[in-house]
Amino acid sequence: MGIFCSVIKFENLQDLRRLCHWGPIIALGVIAICSTMAMIDSVLWYWPLHTTGGSVNFIMLINWTVMILYNYFNAMFAGPGFVPRGWKPEKSQDSMYLQYCKVCQAYKAPRSHHCRKCNRCVMKMDHHCPWINNCCGHQNHASFTLFLLLAPLGCTHAAFIFVMTMYTQLYNRLSFGWNTVKIDMSAARRDPPPIVPFGLAAFAATLFALGLALGTTIAVGMLFFIQIKIILRNKTSIESWIEEKAKDRIQYYQLDEVFIFPYDMGSKWKNFKQVFTWSGVPEGDGLEWPIREGCDQYSLTIEQLKQKADKRVRSVRYKVIEDYNGACCPLNRGVRTFFTSPCTEEPRIRLQKGEFILATRGLRYWLYGDKILDDSFIEGTSRVRGWFPRNCVEKCPCDGESDPAPEGEKKNR
């Protein structure tokens, strides 16, 4: 009922405009094509509905579609939850540990970050997802992750239907060299034959849907494993990056301190229950969080303030050594760079050999930063911001700067 409640409680119709975006249009298009073709293939050509197996198969296909759309729309319309405008901590002295957002005219609550796309401070922000045209955060993290789980499972079932439909309609057996393997098709035989013949158009449509289903299974499945990994650690993608920079800062300055991530409860099950609950409502109000023993509610925000004051951590200077055309998934930059392209609406920067870049964060094979247009490094100069491959640049030998560590990767110096 959550999705229906979220629709009914629209304060205005502007939330419906989230559907008018290339991300939801593509995502819903893939769901519609795979679901429709799987049902058509099941009814007409593969598994007769008058059989028990055919009936169960058809009901499962409908069930996948309903659950996928339920979690998808819930993640989109319920939203991540935003820090109330004008919010400030109950104790006025705690405001010194928080950053102030001039746009929202409020302090940033622990674990919250300002999203330039949503133009609001998002509670427990993980990232802004173009496929739901909304942020993934505190309130919709569970629905978003369930969508990432159910979509590959549903597509796997649909892919099985597509393969078996083409096989049963085009071949009687499969040959593997010297050996011939025969498959019993008695459960899929139709007597009389189907009214609609399986022609070239049906074959082309089924093959196209199979490609979409397999591609979705691989791509979305990888995103699911990334999300479940950070959920079990009770972190977000942004917090993983903050933690890496904290370790780098301590190591660089050889400080006698150890940064402990305050929201990891020390148990994967406890971390899991922070997001997934029987009621569907995540624990907490999104403003205050349970913390592990020995940590403070503002441990992470204090570390953010330290990093903000440390220019060495904030940006690293790079020189472009190879041209880059700004492609989202560049084929000429290597297989790993191609398949690990950041899943974000943030732009890619065109690079030319000899230009300079200030990188502020990074992944294993990608960096994010500003291209300086006037060959000066003065703060406030005109810049172009976006992602670019790591293997297109090399770090300038500047004193006091270190390489932005990839998320989840420790540095060995």
Protein Blocks (a to p, Z undefined) as FASTA:
>chain_A
ZZmmmmmmpmbfklmmmmmcfklmmmmmmmmmmmmmmmmmmmmmmmcckbmklmmmmmmm
mmmmmmmmmmmmmmmmnonoiadehiacfblklmmmpccdfklopacdehiacdfklopa
cehifbdcfklopacdfklmmmmmmmmmmmmmmmmmmmmmmmmmmmmmmpcbdcehjbcc
dddfklmpccdddfbdcdfklmmmmmmmmmmmmmmmmmmmmmmmmmmmmmmnopafklmm
mmmmmmmmmmmnopabddddfklgoiaklmmmmmmcfkopagdjhlaccddehiafklmm
mmmmmmmmmmklmpccdddfbdcehiablfknojklmmmgccdfbdcddddehiacddfb
dcfkbccddddfklpabehiacddddddfklpccdddehiacdddehiacdZZ
